[in-house]
Amino acid sequence: MSADGFCHFTDPDITVGAKVLGYVNVTEGDVDALNDARVHVGPVSVSIDASPDSFYYYKGGYYDNAE
């Protein structure tokens, strides 16, 4: 079940495997900068604003919304 708020994960049997030590912002649409960050910084995480109503019907592929 999903819920808004902070993650309150606690499980004494699971050890944290990694810690975030830093991050970089990549300019939107700059594929070269994204590749550079992927190679020199580490794993890449992205976020998307899923609040538009059109996103509710998204199932896969290229999503383009001018809003």
N, C-alpha and C positions, 0 to 999 in steps of 0.2 A: 504494500500500500504506500502511495506517495503522500508526502505532507510537506508543507512549507516550514522553514525553520533551519536550525543548525543540526548537523549530524552529531548524534550522541552515542556513537559506536563505542562500546566497551566489551572486550572479550579477553580475559586473561590468557586464553590458550592461543591467541594469535599475536605474533610479533610483527611490528611495523617493518616492512621491507625497504622502505625508502622515505626520505624526507626531502621536501622542497627547500632548496638552498638559495634559489633565486629565480628570476624570470626575465624575459625581454618581451616588449611589445613589437609586433611586426606590422608594418604599414599595409593597410587593406589593399589587396590586389597585387602586391609585390611578391611574386613567386620566388624570385631569386633570394629575397630576404627571408622568406619562409624556409627555403632549402638551407640557407646558411644557418639559421637558428636550429633547424633539425640536426644538422651535422655538428655544430659547435656547442650548442647549449644542452640539447637532450630531447626527451620526448616532447611532442607537440600536443597541446590541448586547445580546443576551440570552443567558443560559445556562440549561441544564436538566440536572438530574441524570438521566443516562440509565442508571444502574446497576440500577434495578428490572427484574426479569425481564419484566414486562408491557411495558416499553418496546421490547423486542426485536421484538415483533409490531406495533408502531405503524407505520402507513403514511401517515397524514395526517389532517387534521381536528383537532377538539378532543380533547386528551389530558388525562384526569383520573385521577389516582391518589392515593388518600388517604395512601399511604405517603410 
